[in-house]
Amino acid sequence: MNSRQRIQHALNHQEPDRVPMMMSASRWGVERLKKHVGGIETDRQLMLSLGLDVWDTRGLDYKSGVGARYVGPRHFAISDDCAGNLFEFFNYQEEITENEFGPAWAMGPPSIGVDVYPTLAELETFPWPQAEWFDFSDVRRQMEPWAEDFAIAATGASVLQHPMLFRGIEQLTLELAAEPEIAHYVIGKVTDFYCGYFERLFEEAGDLIQIFRLADDIGAQNNLFVSPATLEEFVAPHVRRCAQLAHRHDIRLMFHTDGNVLAAIPHLIDWGVDLLDPIQPEVPDMDATKLKQAFGDRMSFSGGVGAQEILPRGSTQDVRAEVHRVIDILAPGGGYILAPGHPSLQMDVPPENIVAMFEAGLERGTHTSSVAPGGDHVE
């Protein structure tokens, strides 16, 4: 069974030959991991050596993938080849910071902040990007070599998280309650672009793609950022639109959000989301056993291996034991992709623990049928 078939089986709630696996990491983490594994020069070699099944159109580090060529007006300092990073078309730039573990990406200043665009009238003057500004004629050629070895996830879209970054998290959160016409406008304009862009991408190469991923953190460690009612008004219509877009091309919709989103899962299912990424095990309400029992027949899951405690601070033995535990719970019956509890690993995670995670996935992931639904072995 190849990676594409493995992912399709898992997302069809069928058990593949083994549990499929995926990860991403910062560019510095990727380079360190290549050195640790030894004799690895390319992302492809690294992914094959770890047994990973999903290649991201933005690349293993979210910065070096593929994308349509920009041919539009030069409103900002935009490169012809965006490598799948669509932030720059909204004039948004992340920043590099240093912490005790090394470099990391951090949020940049808002690109459509209230200081320059205080009202709806000013926001209407922003040069909102258009899908017509891109040439998609070469994306298939760029993606085909990856499709030979991996399932493909088309990523970079968002309906809430990116509008918050572009407008300012506090500002857009305030506008959701106090100035809903502005919030609706900003969220709508961002979603319009992403849906237009990915519609054209899927028309060109949708048969190579298995997953369409939205990045939309809606959960804090203890609860949702905003109420279910607010999600229904401002987020639901746009997620449904993305789900319909994906499903028209026989692609599954992945919804990324960290934190405690238990209360939102029934809504996500109703909106058409197929895969929740990730389960964050440090959150008590996101207990893998309870999630599998309550939603496992209607929702697939990824994650589950703690990126706050186990992966950065545990031993390789701790990591292996945790991988075995999570697989035993989530893999039976399909519907699970092994991944960290945060999709992009940072420099606080030792490379030996990353290797241990996927070695354990290959070991345990081939024996899912010998595990009962509650997680107990029946051998």
Residue pairs with C-beta under 8 A, 6 or more apart in sequence:
1 9
1 16
1 17
1 18
2 149
3 20
3 53
3 54
3 149
3 150
3 151
4 147
4 150
4 151
4 210
5 16
6 16
6 17
6 18
6 20
6 53
6 151
7 16
7 20
7 53
7 54
7 151
7 210
7 211
7 337
8 151
8 210
9 15
9 16
9 334
10 16
10 19
10 20
10 300
10 334
10 335
10 336
10 337
11 210
11 252
11 274
11 275
11 300
11 334
11 335
12 334
13 296
13 297
13 300
13 333
13 334
13 335
14 333
14 334
15 331
15 332
15 333
15 334
15 368
15 369
16 334
17 366
18 361
18 362
18 365
18 366
18 368
19 327
19 331
19 336
19 337
19 338
19 361
19 364
19 365
19 366
19 368
20 53
20 54
20 151
20 337
20 338
21 50
21 51
21 52
21 53
21 54
21 337
21 338
21 339
21 358
21 361
21 362
21 365
22 52
22 53
22 54
22 153
22 302
22 337
22 338
22 339
22 343
23 50
23 52
23 339
23 340
23 343
23 345
23 354
23 358
24 56
24 60
24 61
24 62
24 343
24 344
24 345
25 33
25 60
25 61
25 344
25 345
25 346
25 349
25 354
26 61
26 103
26 104
26 105
26 344
26 345
26 346
26 347
27 61
27 63
27 64
28 102
28 103
28 104
28 347
29 61
29 345
29 346
29 347
29 349
29 351
30 43
30 46
30 60
30 61
32 347
32 351
33 40
33 46
33 351
33 354
33 355
34 40
34 41
34 45
34 46
35 351
36 351
36 352
36 355
37 46
37 49
37 50
37 351
37 355
40 46
40 49
43 59
43 60
43 61
43 64
44 146
44 149
46 60
47 55
47 60
47 149
47 150
48 149
50 354
50 355
50 358
51 358
51 361
51 362
52 150
52 358
53 150
53 151
53 337
54 150
54 151
54 152
54 153
54 210
54 211
54 337
55 146
55 149
55 150
55 151
55 152
55 153
56 62
56 65
56 84
56 152
56 153
56 155
56 213
57 65
57 66
57 67
57 84
57 143
57 152
57 153
57 154
57 155
57 156
57 209
58 64
58 65
58 67
58 83
58 84
58 85
58 155
58 156
59 65
59 66
59 83
59 84
62 84
62 85
62 155
62 344
63 83
63 85
64 83
65 83
65 84
65 85
66 83
66 84
66 139
66 142
66 143
67 81
67 82
67 83
67 84
67 85
67 86
67 134
67 139
67 156
68 82
68 134
68 135
68 136
68 138
68 139
68 197
68 200
68 201
69 80
69 81
69 134
69 135
69 138
70 78
70 79
70 80
70 81
70 82
70 89
70 133
70 134
70 135
71 80
71 133
71 134
71 135
72 78
72 129
72 130
72 132
72 133
72 134
73 127
73 133
75 91
75 127
76 88
76 89
76 91
77 88
78 88
78 89
79 88
82 88
82 89
84 155
84 156
85 156
86 129
86 156
86 157
86 194
86 197
87 93
87 94
87 162
89 129
89 133
89 193
90 111
90 112
90 129
90 162
90 166
90 190
91 111
91 112
92 108
92 110
92 111
92 162
92 165
92 166
93 108
93 111
94 105
94 106
94 107
94 108
95 105
95 106
95 107
95 108
96 103
96 104
96 105
96 106
97 103
97 104
97 105
97 106
98 104
99 347
101 346
101 347
101 348
102 347
103 347
104 346
104 347
107 165
108 165
110 165
110 166
110 167
110 168
110 171
111 166
112 123
112 126
112 166
112 167
112 186
113 167
113 168
113 171
114 167
114 168
114 171
116 122
117 123
117 125
117 126
119 182
120 181
120 182
120 185
123 182
123 185
123 186
124 185
128 189
128 192
128 193
129 193
130 193
130 196
131 193
131 196
131 197
131 199
131 200
132 196
134 197
134 200
136 200
136 201
136 203
136 204
137 204
139 201
139 204
139 205
140 204
140 205
140 208
143 152
143 205
143 208
143 209
144 208
146 152
147 208
151 210
151 211
152 208
152 209
152 210
152 211
153 209
153 210
153 211
153 212
153 213
153 254
154 198
154 201
154 202
154 209
154 211
154 212
154 213
154 251
155 212
155 213
155 215
156 194
156 213
156 215
157 194
157 195
157 197
157 198
157 212
157 213
157 214
157 215
157 242
158 190
158 194
158 214
158 215
158 216
159 187
159 190
159 191
159 194
159 214
159 216
159 235
159 238
159 239
159 242
160 187
160 216
160 217
160 218
160 234
160 235
160 238
161 215
161 216
161 217
162 190
162 215
163 172
163 183
163 186
163 187
163 190
164 172
164 173
166 186
166 190
167 175
167 186
172 183
172 186
173 225
173 226
175 182
175 183
175 186
176 183
176 226
176 230
176 234
177 230
180 233
180 234
183 234
184 234
187 234
187 235
187 238
188 238
191 238
191 241
191 242
194 242
195 241
195 242
195 245
198 212
198 242
198 245
199 245
201 209
202 209
202 212
202 245
202 246
202 248
202 249
202 251
206 249
206 250
206 251
207 249
207 250
209 249
209 251
210 251
210 252
211 251
211 252
211 253
211 254
211 275
212 242
212 245
212 246
212 251
212 252
212 253
212 254
213 253
213 254
213 255
213 256
213 277
214 239
214 242
214 253
214 254
214 255
214 256
215 256
216 235
216 239
216 255
216 256
216 257
217 225
217 256
217 257
217 258
217 259
218 224
218 225
218 226
218 231
218 235
218 257
218 259
218 261
218 264
219 225
219 257
219 258
219 259
219 260
219 261
219 264
219 283
220 259
220 260
221 259
221 260
221 282
221 283
222 259
222 260
222 283
223 260
223 263
224 231
224 259
224 260
224 261
224 263
224 264
225 259
226 234
228 263
228 264
228 267
231 264
231 267
232 267
236 267
236 271
239 253
239 255
239 268
239 271
239 272
239 273
240 271
240 272
242 253
242 272
243 253
243 271
243 272
243 273
243 274
244 272
246 252
246 253
247 253
247 272
252 274
252 275
252 300
253 272
253 273
253 274
253 275
254 273
254 274
254 275
254 276
254 277
254 302
255 268
255 273
255 275
255 276
255 277
256 277
256 278
256 343
257 264
257 276
257 277
258 278
258 280
258 342
259 280
259 283
260 280
260 283
260 285
260 286
261 268
261 276
261 286
262 285
262 286
262 291
265 276
265 291
265 294
265 295
265 299
266 295
268 276
268 299
269 295
269 298
269 299
273 299
274 299
274 300
275 299
275 300
275 301
275 302
275 337
276 299
276 300
276 301
276 302
277 301
277 302
277 303
277 337
277 339
277 343
278 301
278 302
278 303
278 304
278 339
278 340
278 341
278 342
278 343
279 286
279 288
279 291
279 301
279 302
279 303
279 304
279 330
279 341
280 286
280 303
280 306
280 307
280 308
280 341
280 342
281 287
281 288
281 303
281 304
281 305
281 306
281 310
281 322
281 326
281 341
282 306
282 308
282 309
282 341
288 301
288 304
288 326
288 329
288 330
289 329
289 374
289 375
291 301
292 301
292 329
292 330
292 335
292 373
293 373
296 330
296 333
296 335
299 335
300 334
300 335
300 336
300 337
301 330
301 335
301 336
301 337
302 336
302 337
302 338
302 339
302 343
303 339
303 340
303 341
303 342
303 343
304 326
304 329
304 330
304 336
304 338
304 339
304 341
305 311
305 319
305 322
305 323
305 326
305 338
305 339
305 340
305 341
305 357
306 322
306 340
306 341
307 340
307 341
307 342
307 345
307 349
308 341
308 342
310 318
310 319
310 322
311 319
311 340
311 341
311 345
311 349
311 353
311 354
311 357
312 348
312 349
312 350
312 353
314 322
314 353
316 352
316 353
316 356
319 353
319 356
319 357
319 360
320 356
320 357
320 359
320 360
320 363
323 338
323 356
323 357
323 360
323 361
323 364
324 360
324 363
324 364
325 375
326 338
327 336
327 338
327 361
327 364
327 365
327 368
327 371
328 364
328 371
328 375
328 376
328 377
329 375
330 336
331 365
331 368
331 371
332 368
332 369
332 371
332 372
332 373
333 373
338 357
338 358
338 361
338 365
340 349
340 357
345 354
370 377
370 378
370 379
371 377
371 378
372 378
